[in-house]
Structure formats: structure tokens, C-alpha cells
Amino acid sequence: MALRIGRRDTPEMQRVWKVNDNIPASFNFSFRVLSYNLLSHHNTIKHGYLYKHSLQELLSLFHCYLSSQSHRFPLDWKSRSAWLLDDLKSLDNDVLCLQELDHSHFASLFSPRLSKLGYDSLYLKKLDDKNKDGCAVFWKRSLFTLVDHTLLHYKLHTKTDKDNVGIVVVLKFNQKSKRFGINPHFCIANTHLMFNKRQPLVRFSQFMCIADAMKSLVEKYEALIGHNIPVVLCGDFNINPNTPLHNFISNGIHTHEDNQQLISLTQQSKLPPNYIPTVYHPFELSCVHNPYKSLRGGYYSTSFVEKAELVDYIFVGGKWDSEVQRRVTLEWNRFLEPPDSGFLVPGRDIPSDHVPLVVDFEGSWLP
């Protein structure tokens, strides 16, 4: 079944569900997660040179607008915000992980509108006044209850001045497991890592920061409730597939001569000269959008200045060394395939410079 994202019935926007044929047919619970970089309105002004194509399209549409034809204007926030909210509503997600949401728009528009649709939320703005945006996590209050959370300003936890943020939440299902008599818990993490590709170690340190926060919450609640806590990690990571950080997120281990500098960004202790440490994180995480090629070509999640890339991801997994008696599995059932041919966004097709990632998950209690 194809699902159209956007407002033009173009082949590029006919996104189809890719089904996982390797999971059991039966399951105990399911939920849908969306990750979406909305392109903050402040950034369209701050980095307007990236969206010249949208300005040109705006001029070409102006005559149609004066002729009373219905069109949405690519960079006009009133049009974009209505469009974004329409798409969020139509996708019927249970959990929303949003990046680049301006604080004023969260407070005045997204929070009240989505609250009326049944969502509770957490939001974290970047610290600097010059940065107006941040990240948000929304969840359906009919399905989940917030148990705990951690809000992360990375510049406060690392020796860098990069003003990026992350949110980690532990949610529990409102319905108890008939088998064990408890509400299943799981961890959702949402982040937007630094863009500058000339400073990969800073991105590494930011991920290590959110991985440590995930570890603390997961270990805390595994000890309290006695079952493993599955993890879903979402966000705009500003990395491409098969790059060192992407491989580290998936593999959990990284050995490189830069690790000494990396550790110095996240710890106070000094390392011996010429010592090359190995960096670990305690999670087994698989990227849902793997393999990275569709039948027609490579997936992409953002496109600007005539360059398309895959930089947004949803990972799923858990701690590899969880020592608990009761276990629950969580696997992706299907995901909405990202486009596999690039075109310039935002525009009449998409209201952001990214496309939304949508994944359906299924979970089961192990005997």
C-alpha cells in the first residue's frame, strides 16, 4: 500500500511500506514511531541561501496565488506549519520525535494542537538565545505514561561549545501484560547532532553523551521492574551510512587514534601519551533502514543545494548485557520507505528539507 506524503501526487511522494518478513506472526503489543526534522522557521531565515530554489518557486507561484488558485508557499511558516501538522495527524503516530522545532512554535502551536489530538510531550530548547529551536518528544496519553526522562544540553556535558540537545524518556504501556502482570516499559531517545562535518569528534562526543543517559535510565528501570528495556533511538544524526559514527552506533565499539582526543572531550581524566583507547557503548542497535538501497537506488532523507543524503535514522535494540529474568522483544514490523530519488525540498512536495521516517514496531514477551 502506498502512502502519499506531501500535496502533489508525484511518483517520488508515493512512499510504500517495506515489511519485515523475518519476525514472528504473533505479538503482544505494537506502536508506531515517527522521526522528523521540521526545518525550524528561524533556520530558514538564518540559512536562507540553502533554500534559493524555494524562493524561486515562491515567485513562480505568486501569480497563481493572485489568480485565487490554491497553493502552499514553500518557506511561508503559516503554510508550512499547517502542512506539517496535517502530515503528523494523517500518519497517526503513537510516538513523535521532532527536531528543529522553534520554542515559540512548540508553545503556541504544536503543543496545544497535538494535545487536543491526545498527545503529551517534552521539549528542550538549545541554550543560546541565538538558537531558537530544539527537540520534542510526543506520545499518545491513551497508550503510554511517562515514567522518567533526561534532558541533555550537550555543551554542559562535554568540553565543546556546540549547542545541540537530546531527550531520553522511559514510557510504560497503560495496559498491563496478562502474562507478567506489569506494564511493559521501553526507552525512546531523540536527538539532533551537530551539522559541521569538519568536526566528527564533536558528534561522537554528543552521541556518547546520549548513550550514557540511555544507559543510566535503562539500567535503573531494568533493576526496578525486572525485565529488559527495549530502546528506540531517533534523530537527525548528520552522518551518512557506513561512516565511523554510524558504524559505532550499530557495532558498539570503536578503536582509532582519535579516541584519545574523543575521550578528552567527555572526561576530565588525562590518558597516557601514545595510548589508543577503545570506546564502547553498551547497546546492540540495528538501523531500521538497512539495507540502504531500494530497488531503484539509495534512500535519502534530506535534499538541498542539489545534493541528497541519508542523515536521519531510527535505531532499535537494547543493552547487550541485561541481566533480567523476564524478557521482551521489540522489532520493526514495517517502515515507510524513504524516497529513492532526490529533489529539492522544501517545496510544493514537502514542507521541510527532510522527510519523515515512520516505523511500526511489534513486541512480545518471551516464555
N, C-alpha and C positions, 0 to 999 in steps of 0.2 A: 504494500500500500504506500502510495506517495503522499507526502505532506508538503504543502506549499508554504514556504517561509517568505514573507515579503508581500508585495502587492502586484507584481506582474507575473503572469502565467508563463514564465520563460523556462526552457529546459534546465538551466542552471539552478533554478529555485525549486525544481521538483526533487525534493530530497526523499530518499526511501529508507525504510528501516532495514538495518542489517541484523540478522538473527543469529544468535549463538547456538549452534547445533550440538555443543558439547556439554550441556548442562542437563540435570535431571528434569523429567517432565513434571514432577510434583514439587511443590514448595509450600512453605508455611506463611510467608509474607512477601510483599513486594512494594516498591516505591520508585518514583521517577525523580531524577536529579537533572537540573539544568545548570550549566556554567556559561556566563555571558558577559563579555566586556562591552559595556553600553556606549562607550565613547562619550566621556563627560563633555558637557557643553563648554565648560571652561577651556578644555583642551582643544576644541575646535577653533576657539579664538586664539589661544596661545600658540598653537601649531597649525595655523591656517594654511601655510604653504603646502602641507601634505594633502590638502583637500581642494586643490585648484580645479580638479575635474568636477567636483560637486558645485563649485561656484559657477563654472561654465554651464553646467546642467541647469542650475538655478535660473540663469539668464535665458536659456532656451525655453524653459517652462513658463517664464513670466508672461509671455504673450498668451499662452493657453489659459493661464490663471485669469488674465483680464477678460478673456472670452468666456468666463464662467464655467470652464471645464474643471473637473475635479482632479487635482494633482497634489501630491505631498512634496514639500520642498526639502531637499537633502539635508541642509545644515540648519534649518529653522527649528529651534528647540520645541516650539509648540507642536509642530507637525511630528518631529521625531519622537517626542515623549509619548504622544498619543499612540503612535505606531508601535513603539516598544511595549507599552502596556497592553496593547491589543495582542501582540505576539505572545507575551508572557501568559496572558489569560487563555489564549487558544491552545497553547501547548499543555495546559493542565498539569503542571509540575507539582510534586509534593515538597521538594526542596529546591530553592533557588540560590545559587551562588553568583552574586553580581560583582563585577569590578568596574572601576571608573564611574561611580555614581556620585555626583556632586552632593555635598552635605545638605545644601538648601533644598535640592530636589528630592532627596530622601525624606526630609522632614515635612515638606509641604505637599508632596505628590505621591511618591512611591509607597511610603509607609502607610498613609491613610487609605489610599486606593486599594492596596493589597490587603490591608487589614480588613476592609469590607468584604474581600473575597475569601477571608478565613485564614490569613497568614499572620503569625507573629514573626519578630525579626530582631536582629542585632546589626549594628552599624559601627564602623570605625573609620574616622576621617584621618587623613595624613596630618602630621603635626604642624608643618609650616603653613603660615597664613597664605603664602603664595600658591599653595596647592589646595584646591577646593574639593577634591574628590577623595573617595575611599572605597572600602569593600562592604558588602552587606550579605547576610545570610537570612533567608526567609524560609519558614516551614509551616505546613498546614497544622493549625492547632487542633483540628479534629483527629489527626493521626498521631501527633507527636507532642511531647512535653520536653521543654529544655531542662536538662539536669545540671549542666555545668558548662563553663566556657572560659576561654582565654583570649584576650585581645592583645595583639602584638604590634608595637611600633618598632620596626627592625633597628632603627637608628639608636634606640635605647638599649638594645640587647647585643649590638655588635659595634666594633670600632670603626664604623663608617658614618657618613653624614647623609646617606641615601634614605629618602623619606618614603619608604614603602611599608605596607601593612599586611597583616594576616589575621584571620579569625578561625578559632578552633572551637567547635561545640560538641557536646555529648547530648544526644537526643535519645529518648526512650519511646517505644510504641505505647500508645494508650491502652492497647488491648494486650492482655496477658497471654503468655504461652500456656496452652492447655497441658502441655507435656510437663513443664517445669514450674508452672505457677508464678512466673515472674515476667516482667515486661522486658522484651529484648532491647538492648542498648546498642548504639553504634556512634561512631565519631565522624563528623563532617568537618573538613578543613577547606578554607577558601583563601586564596592569596593572589597578589599581583606583584610579581618580582620586577626588579629594576630592568629598564629597557636597554641601557647603554651596553652595546656588545663588546666594547673595549675593556670592560671590567667584569669578566666572567667570575672572578673570585668573590666579588661582592654578591652576585646572585647565589653562588654556592653558600656563602655565609648566611644569607637570608633563608634559604631552604633549610639549612641545618637548624636555624632558629625555630622555624615552624615544626620541623620534625621532632625537636626536643619537646616542644609544647604538646604535640600529639602524644608522644611517649609518656609524658607525665600524666595526662588525663586518662589515657588508655590503661596504664598500669594501676592507677588509683581505682578505677571502676571495675577492672577485672578482679581486683582483690575484694572489692565490696560486694559484687553481685555474683561472682563465681562462674562467669562464662566469658569467653574471649570477646573483645570488642572489635567488630569489623570497622575498617576505615575507608572513607571515600575522600580523596584529595582532588580538589578542583582549582582551576585558576588560569590566569594568563601568566605563563612562566617565562615568556620572551626567550625561548630556546627552541631549536629545531630538533627533529628526531635524530637519534644516534650521535648527539653531541655529548661531551663528558658529563654535564649535569643531568641530562635526560637519562643516560646510562646509569648514573649514580642513584637517581631516584628509583629506577627499576631494579638495580642489582644490589644496592645497599652497601657497596664497598668501592673505594676509590684510592688508588695509590699513584701519586705523582709528585714530582719535585716541587710543585707549587703548594703542596699541602702544608708545608711549614708556614708559609705566608697566610694560607687559609685559616689555620688554627689560630694564628696570632690575631685574626680579625674577630674571633669568637671567644677566646680565652685570655686570661690575664697571665698565665704561666709562660715562661720562655722555654724554648726547646734547645737541645744541644746543637751546636753547629754541624752542618752536613748531615743531619738526621732527617730522613724522609719518612714521616709517619703515614700510616694507613688510616683513612677516615671511614667510619661506619655510620649507618643508621639502622635501627632495629626492625624495620618493616619489610615485608615482602609485598611489593606493589607492582601490579601489572597495568599497563596502559590500555584502556578500553579500545582506543582507535589504533589497533595493531592487528594485522599489518597496515602499513601507512599508505597503501595503494589500493584504489578501487579498480574496477575492470577497465576504466578509461584513463586512469592516471593517478597522480598523487593527491591526497586530501589537502585542503587548505582551510584555515580558519580566519585568516586576515588577508587583506589585499589593499595596497596603497602604492602610489607612485609606480604603477605598472609592475609591482612585484607581489606575488602571492606566497604565503608561508603558512606552515602549521606551527603555531606557538601556544595554542590553548589545549589543555588536556584534562581528562578525568582519569584518575588512577583509582584502583580498588585493591584492597588486601587487608593485612593486619600484621601484628607483631609475630615474628617467626618463632620466638621462644616463649610464647604464652603458656604458662603452667596452670591450667584450669581444668576442672573435671567436666564441665559442661561446655559443649562447643556448638557454635552456629556458623554456617557458611553464608557467604554473600558473593554472588557472581552476577555479571551483567547478562541479561536475557536478550536485549537488543539495543542498538543505538541508531540514532538518526544520522545517516551518513553525511559528513561534511561535503560541501561541493568539491568536485574534482576538476573544475576548470575555473581559472581566475578571471575576475573582472573588478573594476574599480568600485569601491564602497567608501563611504555611504553614497547612496544614490536612490533612484526610484525602486531598486530591488531590495535594498537592505538599509535599515535606519542607523547602522553603526559601521565602523570599519572592521568589525569582527562579526562572525556568525555564531548563533547559539549552538552549544553542544548539549545534546539531550540523550540520557541513558536510562533505560529501565533495568532495575536490579531486582533479583529474587534471592530470598534467603530461606534456609532450612535448619532445623535442629538436628544434629547428628545423634544417632542412637547411643 
